[in-house]
Amino acid sequence: MSDSPNAHAKWSKYKIDDEGNLVRGETCPTCGPGVFLAIHKDRKTCGKCGFTAPTP
Ligand SMILES: [Zn+2]
């Protein structure tokens, strides 16, 4: 059993949606498609317009 932290860290930037698609990030609801939100530990922010939302 390996419990290397790297094995999971690799996936920290990604998530899989309900249909099994790889989701790289969320786009800004204000700026629209093409502008991705920066995902932080407890929030996500847009560097362009300043949009901020808490992550679940
Ligand atoms: Zn924005």
N, CA, C, O and the ligand as a Tripos MOL2 file, in Angstrom:
@<TRIPOS>MOLECULE
protein
  225   223    57     0     0
PROTEIN
NO_CHARGES

@<TRIPOS>ATOM
      1 N           0.8310   -1.2040    0.0000 N.3       1 MET1
      2 CA          0.0000    0.0000    0.0000 C.3       1 MET1
      3 C           0.8720    1.2630    0.0000 C.2       1 MET1
      4 O           1.6000    1.5230    0.9580 O.2       1 MET1
      5 N           0.7930    2.0020   -1.0300 N.am      2 SER2
      6 CA          1.5480    3.2420   -1.0820 C.3       2 SER2
      7 C           0.6900    4.4010   -0.6070 C.2       2 SER2
      8 O          -0.4600    4.5560   -1.0180 O.2       2 SER2
      9 N           1.2570    5.1880    0.2430 N.am      3 ASP3
     10 CA          0.5210    6.3840    0.6600 C.3       3 ASP3
     11 C           1.3180    7.6420    0.3180 C.2       3 ASP3
     12 O           1.3080    8.6360    1.0450 O.2       3 ASP3
     13 N           1.9890    7.5590   -0.7870 N.am      4 SER4
     14 CA          2.7540    8.7170   -1.2400 C.3       4 SER4
     15 C           1.8420    9.9170   -1.4780 C.2       4 SER4
     16 O           0.8410    9.7980   -2.1850 O.2       4 SER4
     17 N           2.1690   11.0530   -0.9070 N.am      5 PRO5
     18 CA          1.3270   12.2450   -1.0920 C.3       5 PRO5
     19 C           1.2880   12.7030   -2.5460 C.2       5 PRO5
     20 O           0.3200   13.3330   -2.9710 O.2       5 PRO5
     21 N           2.3180   12.3960   -3.3000 N.am      6 ASN6
     22 CA          2.3830   12.8090   -4.6960 C.3       6 ASN6
     23 C           1.3160   12.1340   -5.5450 C.2       6 ASN6
     24 O           0.8650   12.6820   -6.5510 O.2       6 ASN6
     25 N           0.9230   10.9510   -5.1300 N.am      7 ALA7
     26 CA         -0.0680   10.2060   -5.9040 C.3       7 ALA7
     27 C          -1.3960   10.9490   -5.9680 C.2       7 ALA7
     28 O          -2.1400   10.8370   -6.9430 O.2       7 ALA7
     29 N          -1.6780   11.7020   -4.9250 N.am      8 HIS8
     30 CA         -2.9340   12.4440   -4.8950 C.3       8 HIS8
     31 C          -2.7310   13.8940   -5.3060 C.2       8 HIS8
     32 O          -3.6280   14.5100   -5.8820 O.2       8 HIS8
     33 N          -1.5800   14.4280   -5.0190 N.am      9 ALA9
     34 CA         -1.3160   15.8330   -5.3540 C.3       9 ALA9
     35 C          -1.4590   16.0660   -6.8480 C.2       9 ALA9
     36 O          -1.8790   17.1350   -7.2930 O.2       9 ALA9
     37 N          -1.1020   15.0500   -7.6060 N.am     10 LYS10
     38 CA         -1.1820   15.1640   -9.0620 C.3      10 LYS10
     39 C          -2.5910   15.4900   -9.5350 C.2      10 LYS10
     40 O          -2.7780   16.1550  -10.5540 O.2      10 LYS10
     41 N          -3.5810   15.0140   -8.7840 N.am     11 TRP11
     42 CA         -4.9670   15.1870   -9.1810 C.3      11 TRP11
     43 C          -5.6260   16.4070   -8.5390 C.2      11 TRP11
     44 O          -6.7940   16.6950   -8.8000 O.2      11 TRP11
     45 N          -4.8890   17.1110   -7.7120 N.am     12 SER12
     46 CA         -5.5110   18.1940   -6.9530 C.3      12 SER12
     47 C          -6.0380   19.3160   -7.8460 C.2      12 SER12
     48 O          -6.9360   20.0580   -7.4470 O.2      12 SER12
     49 N          -5.4850   19.4390   -9.0450 N.am     13 LYS13
     50 CA         -5.9220   20.5150   -9.9300 C.3      13 LYS13
     51 C          -7.1140   20.1140  -10.7840 C.2      13 LYS13
     52 O          -7.6820   20.9340  -11.5060 O.2      13 LYS13
     53 N          -7.4780   18.8680  -10.6940 N.am     14 TYR14
     54 CA         -8.5220   18.3820  -11.5840 C.3      14 TYR14
     55 C          -9.6700   17.7720  -10.8020 C.2      14 TYR14
     56 O          -9.5280   17.4180   -9.6320 O.2      14 TYR14
     57 N         -10.7830   17.6590  -11.4520 N.am     15 LYS15
     58 CA        -11.8700   16.8910  -10.8720 C.3      15 LYS15
     59 C         -12.6510   16.2210  -11.9890 C.2      15 LYS15
     60 O         -12.5870   16.6180  -13.1520 O.2      15 LYS15
     61 N         -13.3740   15.2100  -11.6040 N.am     16 ILE16
     62 CA        -14.1710   14.4810  -12.5740 C.3      16 ILE16
     63 C         -15.6440   14.7810  -12.3260 C.2      16 ILE16
     64 O         -16.1250   14.6690  -11.1990 O.2      16 ILE16
     65 N         -16.3460   15.1560  -13.3660 N.am     17 ASP17
     66 CA        -17.7570   15.4470  -13.1730 C.3      17 ASP17
     67 C         -18.5880   14.1630  -13.1890 C.2      17 ASP17
     68 O         -18.0480   13.0640  -13.3150 O.2      17 ASP17
     69 N         -19.9040   14.3170  -13.0600 N.am     18 ASP18
     70 CA        -20.7840   13.1560  -12.9260 C.3      18 ASP18
     71 C         -20.7690   12.2460  -14.1580 C.2      18 ASP18
     72 O         -21.0930   11.0610  -14.0730 O.2      18 ASP18
     73 N         -20.3920   12.8120  -15.2870 N.am     19 GLU19
     74 CA        -20.3640   12.0210  -16.5140 C.3      19 GLU19
     75 C         -18.9970   11.4350  -16.8040 C.2      19 GLU19
     76 O         -18.7940   10.7860  -17.8300 O.2      19 GLU19
     77 N         -18.0560   11.6670  -15.8890 N.am     20 GLY20
     78 CA        -16.7320   11.0960  -16.0450 C.3      20 GLY20
     79 C         -15.7920   11.9480  -16.8710 C.2      20 GLY20
     80 O         -14.7100   11.5040  -17.2530 O.2      20 GLY20
     81 N         -16.2060   13.1730  -17.1450 N.am     21 ASN21
     82 CA        -15.3470   14.0650  -17.9030 C.3      21 ASN21
     83 C         -14.3370   14.7580  -16.9960 C.2      21 ASN21
     84 O         -14.6270   15.0750  -15.8420 O.2      21 ASN21
     85 N         -13.1710   14.9810  -17.5310 N.am     22 LEU22
     86 CA        -12.1500   15.6830  -16.7720 C.3      22 LEU22
     87 C         -12.4230   17.1850  -16.8420 C.2      22 LEU22
     88 O         -12.4980   17.7730  -17.9210 O.2      22 LEU22
     89 N         -12.5680   17.7740  -15.6810 N.am     23 VAL23
     90 CA        -12.8490   19.2010  -15.6120 C.3      23 VAL23
     91 C         -11.6020   19.9120  -15.1290 C.2      23 VAL23
     92 O         -11.1180   19.6680  -14.0240 O.2      23 VAL23
     93 N         -11.1050   20.7650  -15.9420 N.am     24 ARG24
     94 CA         -9.8440   21.4050  -15.5870 C.3      24 ARG24
     95 C         -10.0440   22.6000  -14.6770 C.2      24 ARG24
     96 O          -9.1790   22.9100  -13.8580 O.2      24 ARG24
     97 N         -11.1490   23.2550  -14.8100 N.am     25 GLY25
     98 CA        -11.3730   24.4290  -13.9840 C.3      25 GLY25
     99 C         -12.6950   25.0680  -14.3140 C.2      25 GLY25
    100 O         -13.3720   24.6780  -15.2650 O.2      25 GLY25
    101 N         -13.0500   26.0340  -13.5360 N.am     26 GLU26
    102 CA        -14.3130   26.7020  -13.7690 C.3      26 GLU26
    103 C         -14.0670   28.0420  -14.4350 C.2      26 GLU26
    104 O         -13.0920   28.7330  -14.1430 O.2      26 GLU26
    105 N         -14.9550   28.3870  -15.3190 N.am     27 THR27
    106 CA        -14.8260   29.6770  -15.9790 C.3      27 THR27
    107 C         -15.5560   30.7490  -15.1810 C.2      27 THR27
    108 O         -16.4830   30.4580  -14.4250 O.2      27 THR27
    109 N         -15.1330   31.9590  -15.3590 N.am     28 CYS28
    110 CA        -15.7310   33.0730  -14.6350 C.3      28 CYS28
    111 C         -17.1330   33.3530  -15.1720 C.2      28 CYS28
    112 O         -17.3060   33.5070  -16.3810 O.2      28 CYS28
    113 N         -18.1370   33.4210  -14.2930 N.am     29 PRO29
    114 CA        -19.5100   33.7020  -14.7360 C.3      29 PRO29
    115 C         -19.6750   35.1320  -15.2210 C.2      29 PRO29
    116 O         -20.6260   35.4480  -15.9370 O.2      29 PRO29
    117 N         -18.7650   35.9770  -14.8360 N.am     30 THR30
    118 CA        -18.8340   37.3770  -15.2560 C.3      30 THR30
    119 C         -18.0930   37.6030  -16.5710 C.2      30 THR30
    120 O         -18.6020   38.2530  -17.4840 O.2      30 THR30
    121 N         -16.8950   37.0590  -16.6490 N.am     31 CYS31
    122 CA        -16.0780   37.2610  -17.8570 C.3      31 CYS31
    123 C         -16.4810   36.3080  -18.9800 C.2      31 CYS31
    124 O         -16.2980   36.6160  -20.1580 O.2      31 CYS31
    125 N         -17.0250   35.1660  -18.6150 N.am     32 GLY32
    126 CA        -17.4700   34.2180  -19.6160 C.3      32 GLY32
    127 C         -16.4070   33.1840  -19.9420 C.2      32 GLY32
    128 O         -15.3470   33.1480  -19.3180 O.2      32 GLY32
    129 N         -16.7050   32.3380  -20.9320 N.am     33 PRO33
    130 CA        -15.7810   31.2690  -21.3300 C.3      33 PRO33
    131 C         -14.4220   31.8250  -21.7350 C.2      33 PRO33
    132 O         -14.3290   32.8720  -22.3760 O.2      33 PRO33
    133 N         -13.3800   31.1130  -21.3550 N.am     34 GLY34
    134 CA        -12.0350   31.5430  -21.7110 C.3      34 GLY34
    135 C         -11.2800   32.1370  -20.5330 C.2      34 GLY34
    136 O         -10.0500   32.1920  -20.5230 O.2      34 GLY34
    137 N         -12.0380   32.5780  -19.5460 N.am     35 VAL35
    138 CA        -11.4000   33.1020  -18.3420 C.3      35 VAL35
    139 C         -11.6410   32.1190  -17.2080 C.2      35 VAL35
    140 O         -12.7680   31.9390  -16.7470 O.2      35 VAL35
    141 N         -10.5620   31.4890  -16.7700 N.am     36 PHE36
    142 CA        -10.6920   30.4830  -15.7300 C.3      36 PHE36
    143 C         -10.4780   31.0860  -14.3590 C.2      36 PHE36
    144 O          -9.7130   32.0350  -14.1810 O.2      36 PHE36
    145 N         -11.1710   30.5120  -13.3990 N.am     37 LEU37
    146 CA        -11.0280   30.9570  -12.0230 C.3      37 LEU37
    147 C          -9.8230   30.2790  -11.3910 C.2      37 LEU37
    148 O          -9.5400   29.1120  -11.6640 O.2      37 LEU37
    149 N          -9.1300   31.0050  -10.5590 N.am     38 ALA38
    150 CA         -8.0390   30.4270   -9.7810 C.3      38 ALA38
    151 C          -8.6380   29.7180   -8.5740 C.2      38 ALA38
    152 O          -9.3560   30.3160   -7.7730 O.2      38 ALA38
    153 N          -8.3290   28.4340   -8.4640 N.am     39 ILE39
    154 CA         -8.9060   27.6500   -7.3810 C.3      39 ILE39
    155 C          -7.9780   27.6650   -6.1830 C.2      39 ILE39
    156 O          -6.8260   27.2370   -6.2600 O.2      39 ILE39
    157 N          -8.4950   28.1610   -5.0890 N.am     40 HIS40
    158 CA         -7.7380   28.1610   -3.8410 C.3      40 HIS40
    159 C          -8.3560   27.1370   -2.9040 C.2      40 HIS40
    160 O          -9.3290   26.4630   -3.2420 O.2      40 HIS40
    161 N          -7.7730   27.0380   -1.7330 N.am     41 LYS41
    162 CA         -8.2050   25.9980   -0.8090 C.3      41 LYS41
    163 C          -9.6720   26.1450   -0.4090 C.2      41 LYS41
    164 O         -10.3860   25.1490   -0.2940 O.2      41 LYS41
    165 N         -10.1140   27.3550   -0.2010 N.am     42 ASP42
    166 CA        -11.4840   27.5600    0.2720 C.3      42 ASP42
    167 C         -12.2800   28.5520   -0.5690 C.2      42 ASP42
    168 O         -13.3790   28.9690   -0.2020 O.2      42 ASP42
    169 N         -11.7000   28.9150   -1.6990 N.am     43 ARG43
    170 CA        -12.4230   29.8540   -2.5630 C.3      43 ARG43
    171 C         -11.8650   29.8000   -3.9770 C.2      43 ARG43
    172 O         -10.8190   29.2030   -4.2310 O.2      43 ARG43
    173 N         -12.5700   30.4220   -4.8680 N.am     44 LYS44
    174 CA        -12.0880   30.5260   -6.2420 C.3      44 LYS44
    175 C         -12.2380   31.9780   -6.6770 C.2      44 LYS44
    176 O         -13.2320   32.6340   -6.3630 O.2      44 LYS44
    177 N         -11.2650   32.4580   -7.3830 N.am     45 THR45
    178 CA        -11.2760   33.8660   -7.7200 C.3      45 THR45
    179 C         -10.9350   34.0810   -9.1900 C.2      45 THR45
    180 O         -10.2320   33.2790   -9.8040 O.2      45 THR45
    181 N         -11.4410   35.1710   -9.7380 N.am     46 CYS46
    182 CA        -11.0890   35.5740  -11.0820 C.3      46 CYS46
    183 C         -10.0630   36.6940  -11.0030 C.2      46 CYS46
    184 O         -10.2970   37.7110  -10.3500 O.2      46 CYS46
    185 N          -8.9490   36.5130  -11.6550 N.am     47 GLY47
    186 CA         -7.8960   37.5160  -11.6210 C.3      47 GLY47
    187 C          -8.2020   38.6950  -12.5270 C.2      47 GLY47
    188 O          -7.5170   39.7170  -12.4820 O.2      47 GLY47
    189 N          -9.2250   38.5500  -13.3420 N.am     48 LYS48
    190 CA         -9.5270   39.6000  -14.3070 C.3      48 LYS48
    191 C         -10.5190   40.6160  -13.7510 C.2      48 LYS48
    192 O         -10.3060   41.8260  -13.8360 O.2      48 LYS48
    193 N         -11.6100   40.1000  -13.1800 N.am     49 CYS49
    194 CA        -12.6520   41.0230  -12.6970 C.3      49 CYS49
    195 C         -12.7710   41.0350  -11.1790 C.2      49 CYS49
    196 O         -13.4590   41.8860  -10.6140 O.2      49 CYS49
    197 N         -12.1080   40.1010  -10.5220 N.am     50 GLY50
    198 CA        -12.1440   40.0930   -9.0600 C.3      50 GLY50
    199 C         -13.2620   39.2590   -8.4780 C.2      50 GLY50
    200 O         -13.4830   39.2770   -7.2670 O.2      50 GLY50
    201 N         -13.9730   38.5240   -9.3260 N.am     51 PHE51
    202 CA        -15.0330   37.6400   -8.8420 C.3      51 PHE51
    203 C         -14.4740   36.6310   -7.8370 C.2      51 PHE51
    204 O         -13.4150   36.0400   -8.0490 O.2      51 PHE51
    205 N         -15.1970   36.4540   -6.7620 N.am     52 THR52
    206 CA        -14.7770   35.4980   -5.7380 C.3      52 THR52
    207 C         -15.9730   34.6780   -5.2920 C.2      52 THR52
    208 O         -17.0590   35.2150   -5.0760 O.2      52 THR52
    209 N         -15.7700   33.3850   -5.1560 N.am     53 ALA53
    210 CA        -16.8300   32.5150   -4.6720 C.3      53 ALA53
    211 C         -16.2200   31.4420   -3.7970 C.2      53 ALA53
    212 O         -15.1170   30.9670   -4.0690 O.2      53 ALA53
    213 N         -16.9300   31.0560   -2.7450 N.am     54 PRO54
    214 CA        -16.4270   29.9940   -1.8860 C.3      54 PRO54
    215 C         -16.5360   28.6380   -2.5790 C.2      54 PRO54
    216 O         -17.4820   28.3920   -3.3280 O.2      54 PRO54
    217 N         -15.5810   27.7710   -2.3300 N.am     55 THR55
    218 CA        -15.6680   26.4230   -2.8600 C.3      55 THR55
    219 C         -16.3180   25.5240   -1.8170 C.2      55 THR55
    220 O         -16.0950   25.7170   -0.6220 O.2      55 THR55
    221 N         -17.1020   24.5640   -2.2310 N.am     56 PRO56
    222 CA        -17.7910   23.6590   -1.3070 C.3      56 PRO56
    223 C         -16.8200   22.7870   -0.5200 C.2      56 PRO56
    224 O         -17.2460   21.9720    0.2990 O.2      56 PRO56
    225 ZN        -13.9790   37.4510  -14.2000 Zn       57 ZN57
@<TRIPOS>BOND
     1     1     2 1
     2     2     3 1
     3     3     4 2
     4     3     5 am
     5     5     6 1
     6     6     7 1
     7     7     8 2
     8     7     9 am
     9     9    10 1
    10    10    11 1
    11    11    12 2
    12    11    13 am
    13    13    14 1
    14    14    15 1
    15    15    16 2
    16    15    17 am
    17    17    18 1
    18    18    19 1
    19    19    20 2
    20    19    21 am
    21    21    22 1
    22    22    23 1
    23    23    24 2
    24    23    25 am
    25    25    26 1
    26    26    27 1
    27    27    28 2
    28    27    29 am
    29    29    30 1
    30    30    31 1
    31    31    32 2
    32    31    33 am
    33    33    34 1
    34    34    35 1
    35    35    36 2
    36    35    37 am
    37    37    38 1
    38    38    39 1
    39    39    40 2
    40    39    41 am
    41    41    42 1
    42    42    43 1
    43    43    44 2
    44    43    45 am
    45    45    46 1
    46    46    47 1
    47    47    48 2
    48    47    49 am
    49    49    50 1
    50    50    51 1
    51    51    52 2
    52    51    53 am
    53    53    54 1
    54    54    55 1
    55    55    56 2
    56    55    57 am
    57    57    58 1
    58    58    59 1
    59    59    60 2
    60    59    61 am
    61    61    62 1
    62    62    63 1
    63    63    64 2
    64    63    65 am
    65    65    66 1
    66    66    67 1
    67    67    68 2
    68    67    69 am
    69    69    70 1
    70    70    71 1
    71    71    72 2
    72    71    73 am
    73    73    74 1
    74    74    75 1
    75    75    76 2
    76    75    77 am
    77    77    78 1
    78    78    79 1
    79    79    80 2
    80    79    81 am
    81    81    82 1
    82    82    83 1
    83    83    84 2
    84    83    85 am
    85    85    86 1
    86    86    87 1
    87    87    88 2
    88    87    89 am
    89    89    90 1
    90    90    91 1
    91    91    92 2
    92    91    93 am
    93    93    94 1
    94    94    95 1
    95    95    96 2
    96    95    97 am
    97    97    98 1
    98    98    99 1
    99    99   100 2
   100    99   101 am
   101   101   102 1
   102   102   103 1
   103   103   104 2
   104   103   105 am
   105   105   106 1
   106   106   107 1
   107   107   108 2
   108   107   109 am
   109   109   110 1
   110   110   111 1
   111   111   112 2
   112   111   113 am
   113   113   114 1
   114   114   115 1
   115   115   116 2
   116   115   117 am
   117   117   118 1
   118   118   119 1
   119   119   120 2
   120   119   121 am
   121   121   122 1
   122   122   123 1
   123   123   124 2
   124   123   125 am
   125   125   126 1
   126   126   127 1
   127   127   128 2
   128   127   129 am
   129   129   130 1
   130   130   131 1
   131   131   132 2
   132   131   133 am
   133   133   134 1
   134   134   135 1
   135   135   136 2
   136   135   137 am
   137   137   138 1
   138   138   139 1
   139   139   140 2
   140   139   141 am
   141   141   142 1
   142   142   143 1
   143   143   144 2
   144   143   145 am
   145   145   146 1
   146   146   147 1
   147   147   148 2
   148   147   149 am
   149   149   150 1
   150   150   151 1
   151   151   152 2
   152   151   153 am
   153   153   154 1
   154   154   155 1
   155   155   156 2
   156   155   157 am
   157   157   158 1
   158   158   159 1
   159   159   160 2
   160   159   161 am
   161   161   162 1
   162   162   163 1
   163   163   164 2
   164   163   165 am
   165   165   166 1
   166   166   167 1
   167   167   168 2
   168   167   169 am
   169   169   170 1
   170   170   171 1
   171   171   172 2
   172   171   173 am
   173   173   174 1
   174   174   175 1
   175   175   176 2
   176   175   177 am
   177   177   178 1
   178   178   179 1
   179   179   180 2
   180   179   181 am
   181   181   182 1
   182   182   183 1
   183   183   184 2
   184   183   185 am
   185   185   186 1
   186   186   187 1
   187   187   188 2
   188   187   189 am
   189   189   190 1
   190   190   191 1
   191   191   192 2
   192   191   193 am
   193   193   194 1
   194   194   195 1
   195   195   196 2
   196   195   197 am
   197   197   198 1
   198   198   199 1
   199   199   200 2
   200   199   201 am
   201   201   202 1
   202   202   203 1
   203   203   204 2
   204   203   205 am
   205   205   206 1
   206   206   207 1
   207   207   208 2
   208   207   209 am
   209   209   210 1
   210   210   211 1
   211   211   212 2
   212   211   213 am
   213   213   214 1
   214   214   215 1
   215   215   216 2
   216   215   217 am
   217   217   218 1
   218   218   219 1
   219   219   220 2
   220   219   221 am
   221   221   222 1
   222   222   223 1
   223   223   224 2
@<TRIPOS>SUBSTRUCTURE
     1 MET1         2 RESIDUE 1 A MET
     2 SER2         6 RESIDUE 1 A SER
     3 ASP3        10 RESIDUE 1 A ASP
     4 SER4        14 RESIDUE 1 A SER
     5 PRO5        18 RESIDUE 1 A PRO
     6 ASN6        22 RESIDUE 1 A ASN
     7 ALA7        26 RESIDUE 1 A ALA
     8 HIS8        30 RESIDUE 1 A HIS
     9 ALA9        34 RESIDUE 1 A ALA
    10 LYS10       38 RESIDUE 1 A LYS
    11 TRP11       42 RESIDUE 1 A TRP
    12 SER12       46 RESIDUE 1 A SER
    13 LYS13       50 RESIDUE 1 A LYS
    14 TYR14       54 RESIDUE 1 A TYR
    15 LYS15       58 RESIDUE 1 A LYS
    16 ILE16       62 RESIDUE 1 A ILE
    17 ASP17       66 RESIDUE 1 A ASP
    18 ASP18       70 RESIDUE 1 A ASP
    19 GLU19       74 RESIDUE 1 A GLU
    20 GLY20       78 RESIDUE 1 A GLY
    21 ASN21       82 RESIDUE 1 A ASN
    22 LEU22       86 RESIDUE 1 A LEU
    23 VAL23       90 RESIDUE 1 A VAL
    24 ARG24       94 RESIDUE 1 A ARG
    25 GLY25       98 RESIDUE 1 A GLY
    26 GLU26      102 RESIDUE 1 A GLU
    27 THR27      106 RESIDUE 1 A THR
    28 CYS28      110 RESIDUE 1 A CYS
    29 PRO29      114 RESIDUE 1 A PRO
    30 THR30      118 RESIDUE 1 A THR
    31 CYS31      122 RESIDUE 1 A CYS
    32 GLY32      126 RESIDUE 1 A GLY
    33 PRO33      130 RESIDUE 1 A PRO
    34 GLY34      134 RESIDUE 1 A GLY
    35 VAL35      138 RESIDUE 1 A VAL
    36 PHE36      142 RESIDUE 1 A PHE
    37 LEU37      146 RESIDUE 1 A LEU
    38 ALA38      150 RESIDUE 1 A ALA
    39 ILE39      154 RESIDUE 1 A ILE
    40 HIS40      158 RESIDUE 1 A HIS
    41 LYS41      162 RESIDUE 1 A LYS
    42 ASP42      166 RESIDUE 1 A ASP
    43 ARG43      170 RESIDUE 1 A ARG
    44 LYS44      174 RESIDUE 1 A LYS
    45 THR45      178 RESIDUE 1 A THR
    46 CYS46      182 RESIDUE 1 A CYS
    47 GLY47      186 RESIDUE 1 A GLY
    48 LYS48      190 RESIDUE 1 A LYS
    49 CYS49      194 RESIDUE 1 A CYS
    50 GLY50      198 RESIDUE 1 A GLY
    51 PHE51      202 RESIDUE 1 A PHE
    52 THR52      206 RESIDUE 1 A THR
    53 ALA53      210 RESIDUE 1 A ALA
    54 PRO54      214 RESIDUE 1 A PRO
    55 THR55      218 RESIDUE 1 A THR
    56 PRO56      222 RESIDUE 1 A PRO
    57 ZN57       225 GROUP 0 **** ****
